[in-house]
Amino acid sequence: MTRPNIPIAWLLTAACIALPAHAQNPDPMDIRACTAVESDAQRLACYDHATGRVNLPSAQKKANEAAIAPGVFPSDRSQRDVATQGNPEVSRPLSLLDSRWELTPESKLGTFNLRGYKPLYLMPVFATSNQNARPTSPNPENTVATPQRVQNVEAKFQISLKTKVWQGVFGDAGDLWVGYTQSSRWQVYNSHTSRPFRETNYEPEALLIFNTNYNLWGWDGRLLGIGVNHQSNGRSNPLSRSWNRVVGNIGFERDGWTVMFRPWWRVPEKAKDDNNPDISDYVGRGDVQIVREWNGQEFGLMLRHSLRGGSRSHGAGQLTWAFPMSGNLRAYVELFKGYGESMIDYNHNATYLGIGISLLDWY
């Protein structure tokens, strides 16, 4: 059946929404909230308002911002710690998860502040030796009869954003976020078939996130969440693929490390409407994302599995590496092995290697 594309126009609209006054003007004690602002201009304004330095000359304001700018990587945070020693107005930087999810009171920025979510990247080279030319499914209506003319080398890019729509769902506890991720695989070098987009995946979701504070084997338990997730490729049969999930989020961290566990449950569909009835046995029933920041670089490892044995035992792993190039521009390398690199390839086993650039990584 035909599944309409998930529109992205709302992202452009959301980007134009002005921040609420309380998000732009935190109390001086809430200066750490400025850490989470992605835009350089907004972050500078946040610091100026929080410290009462709105009348400083422009050059001096830039110098102060450079001295106390919140860093993403451990080396940046160390420099900021030195710069802020003895200054009672400036607090220590937020933790990794707090900087992304505004978990503690001092990090809250209010609602409708557009934020990065998953990595944002462009890979001009995304190659495999086993491209899926004939996608299949147990549903006969979703099996391609004639092999497609696809090349093993293509391009891949991803955008991913989120925003908080309700702060303090249960009094002082719980924030409601909505997110959107879109990833495309583009046969840009395939002139024989007019350079088509081989596969685009659309993934809107809503997440209820809570701050936690406990220690387990030396790891700080910082986040607990639950969300609803839709993922599809917006295509008609026989290429249509989609599913809906209820997803849990359990986040841990320690210095330079972040670990996120995500178990999920697939929402059942009627057999005749199910494009991919065995997707849970390939893409899995949960995953774990491990992120390590070291010396200005970020390493990521994703592991997922079907959590079943025998012929139903399938999974995948993905390694990513990002390192600075110039300013906010970073080199990005991705290595994927297993099932489900995309929705159309949910039951296709292959190895993919991508090389490109990123503007936003995990943390």
Secondary structure, 3 states (H helix, E strand, C coil): CCCCCCCCHHHHHHHCCCCCHHHHCCCHHHHHHHHHCCCHHHHHHHHHHHHCCCCCCHHHHHHHHHHHCCCCCHHHHHHHHHHHCCCCCCCCCCCHHHHHHCCCHHHCCCCCCCEECCCEEEEEEEEECCCCCCCCCCCHHHCCCCCCCCCCEEEEEEEEEEEEEEEEEECCEEEEEEEEEEEEEECCCCHHHCCCEEEEEEEEEEEEEEEEEEEECCEEEEEEEEEEEEEECCCCCCCCCEEEEEEEEEEEEECCEEEEEEEEEECCCCHHHCCCCCHHHCCCCEEEEEEEEECCEEEEEEEEECCCCHHHCCEEEEEEEEEEEECCEEEEEEEEEEECCCCCCCCCEEEEEEEEEEEECCC
